[in-house]
């Protein structure tokens, strides 16, 4: 028997061994002293000779007991004919060949292209390896039919999809940024390097995010508490609120460290990308952010999230004997103070009541009261970010995709997924909009405020021409006690302007004046970013995988269309068999041409 190439002889014996249920190994290969090309090779059963291992027994892996098996083949290169001839064949084994064990031999454990594509897709969306393995097992009727182990799957994810080297990781991330820039020139990215040209920080913003900033960039949340990546780099998210009241991404960054200079660089680059600074920005209590915003965004109104501060109460004040009453009173002062003066008076009484004069944390909170107490932001627009941590919701979303071993390139890839999800959600919300001025979700919020009018009653009415002053009393439940709180409401018939002490929208009119329907909440505004599709990295997989997925999608569409009738189902089967035969002939022809070309080169 002759073979055009050595590899063909090896493949022939391996195919036979797989059917006969044993594994092979190349025992010896002899090379020509002048050309250094192989001239003969011996391929044995892997249980051929008992040899002493240099590896200590307790640390050996995948050990296979040797039995001195003589099964083997010997091939030699025929210089006259320029091919490989099979000189010696021994098919007798000194051990039983086990079908059950053969499938677990390392030589036969391999992932098909279909399996690799499924693994990549599932790992990309955060499905754990053991769940991926179970899903693939169910697809083929059990783990024994897969042809690989769960460890092989994990190794593939580690070796192929994740990178331990931070420098290689950064290079992959930069390659991703360049591909995104090629897809859409409006994609923005910038990377900061240190004096040794090592990665420090990066900022990137999708083209759709840049376009949406025109409409949702008035109030922006910035948070950097998320660290779920292999290298522990803080992740900074810029988050706004869209016209449906949902969080929307306005950019991302990875920080080398959390220092003032790093934040200043990130903020300056982000504003450079967007063109203008936001009107308002909301963050946690990080002092580094505070000083960076003060230096780079001097005209932007800055406040802290109450959510972060109130969450610290149990750890900071939980040791006090009267903590329960303290917690209730503090919440009442923070949320229900009507004026700045009343807040300051109530705070002084609170400190005296619970003897907190020496508590440094509480003293600092009072000194920074203009950064977080609601009454100091009275009359300002914060797009419902006053008490809800928007970045936390984004973290919850990212948490479904990322974990502590996520590489940088995977991290930015998940940015694709988040953008795609948010884009789809906004399209669904737009399609479900109700009639009227407001988007559906915002209309429901306004509706709730109108329903609350049932808790209000008019005590006095004073009319002076087109001006109407109404004193309203609202019943509120405070500390299990119903209190009546009065508010003065002023309404001008001529201008349709309304003003209430609470600075929330309350009206006794039957139709909402158009001046109170802010454009950012209106569904009738044509927003440019809705015509910009978020970029998606189509090159993250191998080209062969992309082609494979395209063929599979074509096959699936054909199967779905003609699976209902037995006669119709037979036609695709026949067509596929014919196509396979043609492809096999084409492949053999190309291989023959390759061998002839090689022999011609050797002869010359």
Buried (B, 14 or more C-beta within 10 A) or exposed (E): EEBBBBEBBBEBBBEBBBEBBBBBBEBEEEEEEEEEEBBBBBBBBBBBEEEEEEEEEEEEEEEEEBBEBBBBBBBBBEEEEBBBBBEEEEEEBEBEBEEEEBBBBBBBBEBEBBBBBBBBBBBBEBBEBEEBBEEBBEEEEEBEEBBBBBEBBBBBBEEBBBBEEBEEBBBBBBBBBEBBBEBBEBBBBBBBEEEEEEBBBBBBBBBBBBBBBBBBBBBBBBBBBBEBBBBEBBBBBBBBBBBBBBBBBBBBBBBBEBEBBBBBBBBBBBBEBBEEBBBBBBBBBBEBBBBBBEBBBEEBBBBBBBBBBBEEBEEBBEEBEEBEEBBEBBBBBBBBBBEBEEBBEBBEEBBEEBEBEEBEEBEEBBEBBEBBBBBBBBEBBBBEBBEBBBBBBBBEBBEEBBEEEBBBBBBBBBBBBBBBBBBEBBEEBBEEBEEBBBBBBBBEBBEEEEEEEEBBEEEEEEEEEEBBEBBBBBEEEEEEEEEEBEBBBBBEEEEBEBEBBBBEEBBBEEEBEEEBBBEBBBBEEEBEBBEBBBBBBEBBBBEEBEEBBEEEEEEEEBEEEBEEEEEEEEEBEEEEEEEEEEEEEEEEEEEEEEBEEEBEEEEE
